[in-house]
Amino acid sequence: ETVLTASVGVTHRSGAGDADEVLRDADVAMYRAKERGRSRIELFDAEMRRRMIDRLEMERSLRAAIGSLITGLQTMPSIMWFPLAILLFQISESAIMFVVVIGAAPSVANGLISGIDYVPRTWLRVGQVLGMKGFSKYRHLILPASLPSFVSGLKQGWAFSWRSLMAGELLVIVPGSLSIGVRMQQARDLSEASLVISYIIVVLIIGILIDVLFNWADGSLRKR
């Protein structure tokens, strides 16, 4: 024998109202019913509305603060980080990697946050109806839905990190290293203009190939 139970959230609006707001209020009441036990009915009231508004305001303020910090880090020129990197890691490849990561991380974070923000509300409601919450909700619904924006963030992060890497190799000459930046510096010291141009072309081709790879990955995700 199979027994089915249901938790019901009820809301009431007098006059015309926004359908999305009505559904949101009913969702809040339904989850209050689930929290208090099975087979319950809860009516959306003023206390629920106050708690919901307080939570939304806190989330909005926190998101705005974090978003401004990430954007500020993203707009900082990578070259500003090199003095700190050299103080921390001396003249080494670790100093260059530090600047590369600092340059890429804000773009990747912005892409992920934007993807999460623009997950369709309908999908979130379906996830709630299916009982998804916590880690399961992010693993099976939010993260897959935000993958296209995340890939776009990775693409932008790659662009920042690639520029930071080239700048680092030109500014921080690591003894014994044979990177593209070091080879360009050597070609410049020898006044080999043709060799410098050839290295520039190599950097350009690598950037184009990586861009094609990201476009392919983005197209594949959007077709699913």
N, C-alpha and C positions, 0 to 999 in steps of 0.2 A: 504494500500500500504506500502510495506517495502522497505526502501532505505538502501543499504549497502555502506559504505565508507571504504577506506583503506589508511593506511599510509605506504609508501614504502621507504626502505633504499637501496641505490645502492652503490656498491663498485667495483673497477676495479683493477685487478692485471695483470701485464704483465709477461708472462712466468709462470713457475711452482710455486705454492705456497701452503702453508699449508691450507687445507680446513677449519680447525677450526678457523684459523686467518681470513679467508675470511668471514666466517659466523659471527664472532665476530664483524668485521668492519661493516658488513651490519646491525647487530643488533644495533650498536651505531648510525648509520645513521637513522635507522627506529625510534628509540626513540627520536632523535632530531626532526624528522618530527612530531611525536606525540606531543612533547612539543610546537611546533609552530602552531598547529591547525590540524584539520581533513583534510583528502584527500590531503595530501602533499607528495611530493617526495623530498628526500634529498640525496645528493651525499656525500659519505665519503671523506673528504679532509684532508690536512695536519694539519689544526687547530684542527680538531676532534681527529686526531691521537696524537697530542701533549697533548691535555687535557686528553685523555685516559691514556697515558703513565704517566703523572704527578699523576693522581689519583691512578693508580696501584702502583707506587713507594711509594706514601704516605701510602696506605693501607698495602703494604708489610713491610715498616719500622715500622709502628704502630703495626702490627701483630707480628713482630719479637721481639719488645720491650716487649709487653705484654706477649708473649709466654715465653720469658726468665725469666720474673718476676714470672710467675706462676710455671714454672719448678723449679726455685730457692726455692720458698716457699714449693713446694712439696718434695724436697730433704732434707729440714731441718729436723733434728730429732725432734720429738714432745717434747722431754724432755727439749729442749731449750726454749720452751714457758712457762714452769711452773713457773719460777721465776716472769715473768711479770704477769701471770695470778693470782698468789698469791698476788702480789702488788695491782692489780686492784680489786680483789674480795675477798681477804683474804682467809683463809682456809675454803672453802665452795664448794658445788657441782657446783656452777656457775663457779669456776675456772677450774674445770675438764671439764665442757661443753665448755668453751672457747677454751681449747686446742683441744678437740674433733672436734669442727667446723673448727678451723684453720687447723687441719690435713686433714680433708676430703675435704674442699672446692677446693683446687687446682686440685685435681684429677678429681672431677666432672666437673670443668671448662675446663680442658684439654680434657676430653671426649666429651663435647659439642662442643668445638672449632674444634676438629678433625672431628667430624661428619659433621659440617657445611662446612669445607674445602673440604670434599670428596663427597659432593652431586654431582651426575653426571651432566655434562654440558648440556646434552640433556634435563634433567628434568628442568633445569633453563630456557632453551630456550622455552620449552613448557609452563612454567609458564608465561613467558613474552608474548608469543603469546596470552595466555588466559587473559592477562591484569592484572596479579597479580603484586602488588608492595606494598612496605611499610609493614605494619603489616600483611596484608592479605597474602603476599608472604611468610612470616616467619611462619604464623599460619597454612597455608594449604599445604605448599610445603617443606620448609627448615627444620622446626622442625620435622615433621613426618619422613622425609628422614634421619635425623640424630639421630633418636631414638636408633638404635642399638649401635652406638658409645656412646651415652649418658648413656645407661644402663651399658656399659662396664666401663665408668667413675664412675658411681654410685657404681659398684662392687668394683673398686679399692679404691674409697673413703670410702666405708664401711670397707675395710681391714685396711686402715690407721686409721680410727676413732675407730675401735674396739681395735687396738693395743694401741692407745692413751688413750682410756678409761681404759684399764687394767693397763697401766703404771700409769695413774693418780690415780686410786684407791689404788695402792700400795705405791705411793709416798705421796699423800695428804690424810691423814686419817681424814675424817670428823666426828666429835663427833656425836654419835647416829646413824650413818649410818651402815647398814648391807649389804653392797655390797659384791660381790665376792672377791674383793681385800682385804677388811677388814677381811673377814672370813679367807682368806689365811694367812694374817698377824697373826691373832689369832692362827691359826693352827701351824704356824711356831714358835710362842712364846711358844706354849705348846709342841713343838717337835713332833707333830703328822704328820709324813711323809705320812702315808696312806691318811690322810685327805687332805693334800696339793696336792697329786697326783690326788685324786678324783676331786678336784676343777679344776685342769689343764685339766682333761678329760672333765669336763662340758664345759669349755671354748672352747675346741677343737670341741666338738659336736655342740655347738651353731654356731661356724664358718662354719662347714661343712653344716649344715642345711640352713644357709643363702646363702652359695655358690650355693647349689642346687636350691634354690628359684631364684637367679639371672640367673642361667643357663636356667631354665624353662622360665623365662620372655624373655631372649634374643632369645631363640629358637622360642617362640611364635611370636615375632616381625619379625623375619627373614622369617617365613613362610607366612606372609601376603603379 
